[in-house]
Amino acid sequence: MVIVYSTFPDEKSVLETGKKLLERELIACFNTFEIRSGYWWEGKIVQNREWAVFFKTTKEKKKELSEELRKIHPYEVPAIFALKVESALPEYLEWLREVVL
């Protein structure tokens, strides 16, 4: 199992993206939540609200998911990175493999 993490500017864009990735069977599910972020952008410190998201997929779909996410992401330079899950409930992993084709 792999979790791909990203951030989005608003709830609408993260939910639309999550739905597209579900429809394309690149993810089994996603979890999103509002966060406060601080970062450098164009020579200035920016602090704002964003939406973080965890997309859950298989290691076989990680590359395709990352490429598709990059194409449809609303940010010019999005945070997209994968986290390998060391262990998980076997039944959950079985479900994940069944729904991500």
DSSP file (Angstrom, degrees, kcal/mol; ACC not computed):
  #  RESIDUE AA STRUCTURE BP1 BP2  ACC     N-H-->O    O-->H-N    N-H-->O    O-->H-N    TCO  KAPPA ALPHA  PHI   PSI    X-CA   Y-CA   Z-CA
    1    1 A M              0   0    0      0, 0.0    84,-2.0     0, 0.0     2,-0.4   0.000 360.0 360.0 360.0 139.9    0.0    0.0    0.0
    2    2 A V  E     -AB  57  84A   0     55,-2.5    55,-2.7    82,-0.2     2,-0.5  -0.983 360.0-151.9-128.1 139.3    1.2    3.5   -0.8
    3    3 A I  E     -AB  56  83A   0     80,-2.7    80,-3.2    -2,-0.4     2,-0.6  -0.960   8.3-158.1-110.1 124.6   -0.2    6.8    0.3
    4    4 A V  E     -AB  55  82A   0     51,-2.9    51,-3.0    -2,-0.5     2,-0.3  -0.912  13.0-156.9-102.8 123.1    0.2    9.8   -2.0
    5    5 A Y  E     +AB  54  81A   0     76,-3.1    76,-1.8    -2,-0.6     2,-0.3  -0.751  21.8 152.4-101.4 144.0    0.0   13.1   -0.1
    6    6 A S  E     -AB  53  80A   0     47,-1.8    47,-2.3    -2,-0.3     2,-0.3  -0.966  30.8-131.1-156.8 170.9   -0.9   16.4   -1.6
    7    7 A T  E     -A   52   0A   0     72,-0.6    45,-0.2    -2,-0.3    72,-0.2  -0.944  17.3-164.4-128.3 153.4   -2.4   19.8   -0.8
    8    8 A F  E     -A   51   0A   0     43,-2.5    43,-2.7    -2,-0.3     3,-0.1  -0.921  28.5-121.4-135.6 157.7   -5.1   21.8   -2.6
    9    9 A P  S    S+     0   0    0      0, 0.0     2,-0.3     0, 0.0    40,-0.1   0.759  89.2   3.8 -73.1 -24.2   -6.3   25.4   -2.5
   10   10 A D  S  > S-     0   0    0     41,-0.1     4,-1.7     1,-0.1     5,-0.2  -0.977  72.1-104.3-157.6 165.8   -9.9   24.6   -1.5
   11   11 A E  H  > S+     0   0    0     -2,-0.3     4,-2.4     1,-0.2     5,-0.2   0.891 113.8  57.2 -63.0 -41.8  -12.4   21.8   -0.6
   12   12 A K  H  > S+     0   0    0      1,-0.2     4,-2.4     2,-0.2     5,-0.2   0.927 107.6  46.4 -58.1 -47.5  -14.1   21.8   -4.0
   13   13 A S  H  > S+     0   0    0      1,-0.2     4,-2.1     2,-0.2    -1,-0.2   0.874 112.9  48.9 -67.6 -36.0  -10.9   21.1   -6.0
   14   14 A V  H  X S+     0   0    0     -4,-1.7     4,-2.5     2,-0.2    -1,-0.2   0.905 113.1  47.1 -69.9 -39.1   -9.7   18.3   -3.7
   15   15 A L  H  X S+     0   0    0     -4,-2.4     4,-2.2     2,-0.2    -2,-0.2   0.901 112.8  48.9 -68.8 -39.9  -13.1   16.6   -3.8
   16   16 A E  H  X S+     0   0    0     -4,-2.4     4,-2.1    -5,-0.2    -2,-0.2   0.916 113.4  47.2 -63.8 -42.8  -13.3   16.9   -7.6
   17   17 A T  H  X S+     0   0    0     -4,-2.1     4,-2.4    -5,-0.2     5,-0.2   0.930 110.8  51.5 -64.9 -45.4   -9.8   15.5   -8.0
   18   18 A G  H  X S+     0   0    0     -4,-2.5     4,-2.1     1,-0.2    -1,-0.2   0.905 109.8  49.8 -58.0 -42.5  -10.5   12.7   -5.6
   19   19 A K  H  X S+     0   0    0     -4,-2.2     4,-2.7     2,-0.2    -1,-0.2   0.915 109.7  51.0 -63.9 -42.6  -13.6   11.7   -7.5
   20   20 A K  H  X S+     0   0    0     -4,-2.1     4,-1.8     1,-0.2    -2,-0.2   0.910 111.0  48.2 -60.4 -42.6  -11.8   11.7  -10.8
   21   21 A L  H  <>S+     0   0    0     -4,-2.4     5,-2.4     2,-0.2     6,-0.9   0.855 111.5  50.1 -69.7 -33.8   -9.0    9.5   -9.4
   22   22 A L  H ><5S+     0   0    0     -4,-2.1     3,-1.7    -5,-0.2    -2,-0.2   0.935 109.7  50.8 -64.6 -46.6  -11.6    7.1   -8.0
   23   23 A E  H 3<5S+     0   0    0     -4,-2.7    -2,-0.2     1,-0.3    -1,-0.2   0.837 109.9  49.8 -61.0 -33.5  -13.5    6.9  -11.3
   24   24 A R  T 3<5S-     0   0    0     -4,-1.8    -1,-0.3    -5,-0.2    -2,-0.2   0.413 111.5-125.4 -85.0   2.0  -10.2    6.1  -13.1
   25   25 A E  T < 5S+     0   0    0     -3,-1.7    76,-0.4     2,-0.1    -3,-0.2   0.823  74.4 126.1  56.1  37.3   -9.5    3.4  -10.5
   26   26 A L  S   <S+     0   0    0     -5,-2.4     2,-0.3    -6,-0.1    32,-0.3   0.625  72.0  33.7 -93.0 -17.6   -6.2    4.8   -9.5
   27   27 A I        -     0   0    0     -6,-0.9    30,-0.2    72,-0.1    74,-0.1  -0.947  61.1-148.5-134.1 155.4   -7.0    5.0   -5.8
   28   28 A A  S    S-     0   0    0     28,-2.8     2,-0.3     1,-0.4    29,-0.1   0.802  81.0 -31.8 -87.3 -35.3   -9.1    2.9   -3.5
   29   29 A C  E     -C   56   0A   0     27,-0.8    27,-2.5     2,-0.0    -1,-0.4  -0.968  55.8-138.8-168.0 173.7  -10.1    5.9   -1.3
   30   30 A F  E     -C   55   0A   0     -2,-0.3     2,-0.4    25,-0.2    25,-0.2  -0.988   2.7-152.4-146.0 156.2   -8.9    9.3   -0.1
   31   31 A N  E     -C   54   0A   0     23,-1.9    23,-2.6    -2,-0.3     2,-0.3  -0.997  18.0-176.6-128.4 133.5   -9.0   11.3    3.1
   32   32 A T  E     +C   53   0A   0     -2,-0.4     2,-0.3    21,-0.2    21,-0.2  -0.947   6.8 169.6-133.0 152.2   -9.0   15.1    3.2
   33   33 A F  E     -C   52   0A   0     19,-1.9    19,-2.7    -2,-0.3     2,-0.2  -0.986  37.1-100.3-158.0 151.8   -8.9   17.7    5.9
   34   34 A E  E     +C   51   0A   0     -2,-0.3     2,-0.3    17,-0.2    17,-0.2  -0.538  43.8 176.4 -77.6 140.2   -8.4   21.5    6.2
   35   35 A I  E     -C   50   0A   0     15,-3.0    15,-2.3    -2,-0.2     2,-0.5  -0.883  31.3-121.5-135.0 166.4   -4.9   22.7    7.3
   36   36 A R  E     -C   49   0A   0     -2,-0.3     2,-0.3    13,-0.2    13,-0.2  -0.961  36.3-167.1-108.3 131.6   -3.1   25.9    7.9
   37   37 A S  E     -C   48   0A   0     11,-3.4    11,-2.1    -2,-0.5     2,-0.4  -0.863  17.8-169.4-122.7 152.6    0.1   26.2    5.8
   38   38 A G  E     +C   47   0A   0     -2,-0.3     2,-0.3     9,-0.2     9,-0.2  -0.993  26.7 139.6-137.1 134.1    3.2   28.4    5.7
   39   39 A Y  E     -C   46   0A   0      7,-2.3     7,-3.4    -2,-0.4     2,-0.4  -0.987  50.9 -93.9-164.5 163.9    5.7   28.3    2.8
   40   40 A W  E     +C   45   0A   0     -2,-0.3     2,-0.3     5,-0.2     5,-0.2  -0.752  42.4 169.7 -85.8 133.4    7.9   30.4    0.5
   41   41 A W  E >   -C   44   0A   0      3,-2.9     3,-1.4    -2,-0.4    -2,-0.1  -0.926  66.3 -15.8-148.1 123.5    6.3   31.4   -2.8
   42   42 A E  T 3  S-     0   0    0     -2,-0.3     3,-0.1     1,-0.3    -1,-0.0   0.888 128.8 -49.4  51.9  46.2    7.8   33.8   -5.3
   43   43 A G  T 3  S+     0   0    0      1,-0.2     2,-0.3     0, 0.0    -1,-0.3   0.516 120.7  95.3  78.7   6.4   10.1   35.3   -2.8
   44   44 A K  E <  S- C   0  41A   0     -3,-1.4    -3,-2.9    -5,-0.0     2,-0.5  -0.925  76.2-115.0-128.8 153.0    7.5   35.8    0.0
   45   45 A I  E     - C   0  40A   0     -2,-0.3     2,-0.4    -5,-0.2    -5,-0.2  -0.768  35.2-164.0 -83.6 127.7    6.3   33.9    3.0
   46   46 A V  E     - C   0  39A   0     -7,-3.4    -7,-2.3    -2,-0.5     2,-0.4  -0.929  10.8-174.6-113.9 135.4    2.7   32.9    2.5
   47   47 A Q  E     + C   0  38A   0     -2,-0.4     2,-0.3    -9,-0.2    -9,-0.2  -0.993  27.9 126.3-128.5 125.3    0.4   31.7    5.2
   48   48 A N  E     - C   0  37A   0    -11,-2.1   -11,-3.4    -2,-0.4     2,-0.4  -0.927  56.3 -80.7-159.0-177.6   -3.0   30.4    4.3
   49   49 A R  E     + C   0  36A   0     -2,-0.3     2,-0.3   -13,-0.2   -13,-0.2  -0.782  46.4 165.9 -96.4 142.0   -5.6   27.6    4.6
   50   50 A E  E     - C   0  35A   0    -15,-2.3   -15,-3.0    -2,-0.4     2,-0.5  -0.849  35.8-111.8-140.3 177.3   -5.3   24.6    2.3
   51   51 A W  E     -AC   8  34A   0    -43,-2.7   -43,-2.5    -2,-0.3   -17,-0.2  -0.982  26.9-155.5-117.7 121.3   -6.8   21.2    2.1
   52   52 A A  E     -AC   7  33A   0    -19,-2.7   -19,-1.9    -2,-0.5     2,-0.3  -0.628  13.5-168.7 -90.6 153.7   -4.5   18.2    2.7
   53   53 A V  E     -AC   6  32A   0    -47,-2.3   -47,-1.8    -2,-0.2     2,-0.5  -0.999  20.3-154.1-147.5 143.1   -5.3   14.8    1.2
   54   54 A F  E     -AC   5  31A   0    -23,-2.6   -23,-1.9    -2,-0.3     2,-0.5  -0.979  14.7-163.3-112.7 116.9   -4.1   11.2    1.5
   55   55 A F  E     -AC   4  30A   0    -51,-3.0   -51,-2.9    -2,-0.5     2,-0.5  -0.890  10.9-148.3 -98.4 128.1   -4.7    9.1   -1.7
   56   56 A K  E     +AC   3  29A   0    -27,-2.5   -28,-2.8    -2,-0.5   -27,-0.8  -0.858  34.1 138.5-104.1 127.9   -4.5    5.4   -1.0
   57   57 A T  E     -A    2   0A   0    -55,-2.7   -55,-2.5    -2,-0.5     2,-0.2  -0.791  48.9 -85.6-148.2-174.1   -3.3    3.2   -3.8
   58   58 A T    >>  -     0   0    0    -32,-0.3     4,-0.7    -2,-0.2     3,-0.7  -0.643  36.9-113.7 -99.2 162.0   -1.1    0.2   -4.6
   59   59 A K  T 34 S+     0   0    0      1,-0.2     4,-0.5    -2,-0.2     3,-0.4   0.819 117.8  59.2 -64.4 -28.0    2.7    0.4   -5.4
   60   60 A E  T 34 S+     0   0    0      1,-0.2     4,-0.3     2,-0.1    -1,-0.2   0.807 111.1  39.8 -68.9 -29.1    1.8   -0.7   -9.0
   61   61 A K  T <> S+     0   0    0     -3,-0.7     4,-2.9     1,-0.1     5,-0.2   0.446  88.5  96.3 -98.6  -2.5   -0.4    2.3   -9.5
   62   62 A K  H  X S+     0   0    0     -4,-0.7     4,-2.6    -3,-0.4     5,-0.2   0.915  86.2  44.0 -57.4 -48.8    1.8    4.9   -7.7
   63   63 A K  H  > S+     0   0    0     -4,-0.5     4,-2.5     2,-0.2    -1,-0.2   0.936 115.7  46.9 -64.8 -47.2    3.5    6.2  -10.8
   64   64 A E  H  > S+     0   0    0     -4,-0.3     4,-2.5     1,-0.2     5,-0.2   0.906 113.4  50.0 -61.8 -41.9    0.4    6.4  -12.9
   65   65 A L  H  X S+     0   0    0     -4,-2.9     4,-2.9     2,-0.2     5,-0.2   0.940 111.2  48.3 -61.0 -48.1   -1.5    8.1  -10.0
   66   66 A S  H  X S+     0   0    0     -4,-2.6     4,-2.1    -5,-0.2    -2,-0.2   0.899 112.8  48.3 -61.4 -41.5    1.3   10.7   -9.5
   67   67 A E  H  X S+     0   0    0     -4,-2.5     4,-1.6     2,-0.2    -1,-0.2   0.922 114.4  44.9 -65.1 -44.6    1.5   11.5  -13.2
   68   68 A E  H  X S+     0   0    0     -4,-2.5     4,-1.8     1,-0.2    -2,-0.2   0.906 111.7  52.8 -66.5 -41.4   -2.3   11.9  -13.5
   69   69 A L  H  X S+     0   0    0     -4,-2.9     4,-1.4     1,-0.2    -1,-0.2   0.902 107.4  52.2 -60.8 -41.2   -2.4   14.0  -10.3
   70   70 A R  H  < S+     0   0    0     -4,-2.1    -1,-0.2    -5,-0.2    -2,-0.2   0.885 108.5  51.7 -62.2 -38.7    0.2   16.3  -11.7
   71   71 A K  H  < S+     0   0    0     -4,-1.6    -1,-0.2     1,-0.2    -2,-0.2   0.882 119.9  32.1 -64.9 -39.6   -1.8   16.8  -14.9
   72   72 A I  H  < S+     0   0    0     -4,-1.8    -1,-0.2   -55,-0.0    -2,-0.2   0.481  88.3 118.1-101.8  -3.1   -5.0   17.7  -13.2
   73   73 A H     <  -     0   0    0     -4,-1.4   -65,-0.1    -5,-0.2   -59,-0.0  -0.408  59.0-142.4 -69.3 138.3   -3.7   19.5  -10.1
   74   74 A P  S    S+     0   0    0      0, 0.0     2,-0.2     0, 0.0    -1,-0.1   0.702  74.5  88.5 -75.0 -19.0   -4.7   23.2   -9.8
   75   75 A Y  S    S-     0   0    0    -68,-0.2    -2,-0.1     1,-0.1   -67,-0.0  -0.532  73.8-138.0 -82.2 147.1   -1.3   24.3   -8.4
   76   76 A E  S    S+     0   0    0      1,-0.3    -1,-0.1    -2,-0.2    -3,-0.1   0.907 104.6  18.1 -64.3 -43.8    1.6   25.4  -10.6
   77   77 A V  S    S-     0   0    0     -3,-0.0    -1,-0.3     2,-0.0     2,-0.1  -0.767  90.4-169.4-129.4  84.7    4.0   23.5   -8.4
   78   78 A P        -     0   0    0      0, 0.0     2,-0.8     0, 0.0   -70,-0.1  -0.414  27.4-117.2 -78.9 150.6    2.0   21.0   -6.3
   79   79 A A        +     0   0    0    -72,-0.2   -72,-0.6    -2,-0.1     2,-0.4  -0.785  47.3 161.3 -79.3 113.9    3.3   19.0   -3.3
   80   80 A I  E     +B    6   0A   0     -2,-0.8     2,-0.3   -74,-0.2   -74,-0.2  -0.937   6.4 147.5-137.5 112.8    2.9   15.4   -4.5
   81   81 A F  E     -B    5   0A   0    -76,-1.8   -76,-3.1    -2,-0.4     2,-0.3  -0.998  36.7-126.0-148.7 154.1    4.8   12.7   -2.7
   82   82 A A  E     -B    4   0A   0     -2,-0.3     2,-0.5   -78,-0.2   -78,-0.2  -0.753  12.1-161.8-103.5 142.2    4.4    9.0   -1.9
   83   83 A L  E     -B    3   0A   0    -80,-3.2   -80,-2.7    -2,-0.3     2,-0.4  -0.987  18.0-136.7-120.8 121.4    4.7    7.4    1.5
   84   84 A K  E     -B    2   0A   0     -2,-0.5     2,-0.6   -82,-0.2   -82,-0.2  -0.632  16.0-135.4 -79.3 132.1    5.2    3.7    1.7
   85   85 A V        -     0   0    0    -84,-2.0     3,-0.1    -2,-0.4    -1,-0.0  -0.781  11.1-161.4 -89.2 122.8    3.1    2.0    4.4
   86   86 A E  S    S-     0   0    0     -2,-0.6     2,-0.3     1,-0.2    -1,-0.2   0.858  71.1  -1.2 -74.5 -37.1    5.1   -0.5    6.3
   87   87 A S        +     0   0    0      2,-0.0     2,-0.3   -86,-0.0    -1,-0.2  -0.995  63.0 166.1-153.4 154.4    2.2   -2.5    7.7
   88   88 A A        -     0   0    0     -2,-0.3     5,-0.0    -3,-0.1    -3,-0.0  -0.971  52.1 -68.4-159.6 164.0   -1.6   -2.4    7.6
   89   89 A L    >>  -     0   0    0     -2,-0.3     4,-2.1     1,-0.2     3,-0.7  -0.420  45.5-134.4 -58.3 125.0   -4.5   -4.6    8.5
   90   90 A P  H 3> S+     0   0    0      0, 0.0     4,-2.3     0, 0.0     5,-0.2   0.856 104.2  53.8 -54.2 -39.0   -4.4   -7.5    5.9
   91   91 A E  H 3> S+     0   0    0      1,-0.2     4,-2.1     2,-0.2     5,-0.1   0.867 107.9  50.7 -65.1 -34.8   -8.1   -7.3    5.2
   92   92 A Y  H <> S+     0   0    0     -3,-0.7     4,-2.5     2,-0.2    -1,-0.2   0.919 110.1  49.2 -67.6 -42.9   -7.8   -3.6    4.4
   93   93 A L  H  X S+     0   0    0     -4,-2.1     4,-2.3     2,-0.2    -2,-0.2   0.878 109.8  52.1 -63.5 -37.8   -4.9   -4.3    2.0
   94   94 A E  H  X S+     0   0    0     -4,-2.3     4,-1.8    -5,-0.2    -1,-0.2   0.931 110.6  47.6 -63.6 -45.8   -6.9   -7.0    0.3
   95   95 A W  H  X S+     0   0    0     -4,-2.1     4,-1.8     1,-0.2    -2,-0.2   0.925 110.6  52.6 -59.4 -45.3   -9.8   -4.6   -0.2
   96   96 A L  H  X S+     0   0    0     -4,-2.5     4,-1.8     1,-0.2    -2,-0.2   0.920 109.3  48.4 -58.6 -46.0   -7.5   -2.0   -1.5
   97   97 A R  H  < S+     0   0    0     -4,-2.3    -1,-0.2     1,-0.2    -2,-0.2   0.840 109.4  54.7 -64.7 -32.2   -6.0   -4.4   -4.1
   98   98 A E  H  < S+     0   0    0     -4,-1.8    -1,-0.2     1,-0.2    -2,-0.2   0.863 113.8  38.7 -68.8 -36.1   -9.5   -5.4   -5.2
   99   99 A V  H  < S+     0   0    0     -4,-1.8     2,-0.9    -3,-0.2    -2,-0.2   0.692 103.5  70.4 -93.7 -19.1  -10.7   -1.9   -5.9
  100  100 A V     <        0   0    0     -4,-1.8    -1,-0.1    -5,-0.2   -74,-0.1  -0.858 360.0 360.0 -98.8 105.7   -7.6   -0.4   -7.5
  101  101 A L              0   0    0     -2,-0.9    -1,-0.1   -76,-0.4   -75,-0.1   0.445 360.0 360.0 -87.7 360.0   -7.3   -2.2  -10.8
